[in-house]
Amino acid sequence: MEIALGADHAGVALKREIKQLVERLGHTCDDFGTDGETSVDYPDIAERVARSVANGAFDAGILVCGTGVGMSIAANKVAGIRAAAVSDVETARLVREHNDANVLTLGARTLSPGRALEIVEVFLATAFSGGRHQRRIDKIAAIESHSTNVL
């Protein structure tokens, strides 16, 4: 698989460990930043990764911020993205099998590095099961295609 990686300043160290794991597992990855601990805005990185997955340049994305939630919210604004903030291995498996999640978001401040790496490994190893779940994914896509922002 080809993986797009990104992190804000809170997730830089964990992103480096994830990159090593992804490559050790035989996948390729591109790093969309950031590379230091100077404060950056996570929506900018989430958008770059999400758009690269949505346009088919990458099979999946992995984003890291303090909690994983901000990255998830931002990534999910891109059409075609199903980003999930995950904090345990079982959820990592289920978001792939049932929800066909294509972006994983993790919290560097809420997960130990060991747990985060376990989650990444399960996420990458799990396939979408299709079947009845495809109908639900199609409904999500229909909601997305009919949505308009109203102020």
Helices and strands as residue ranges (DSSP letters): E 2-7, G 9-11, H 12-24, E 28-31, H 42-54, E 60-65, H 69-75, E 83-85, H 89-97, E 103-107, H 113-125, H 132-146
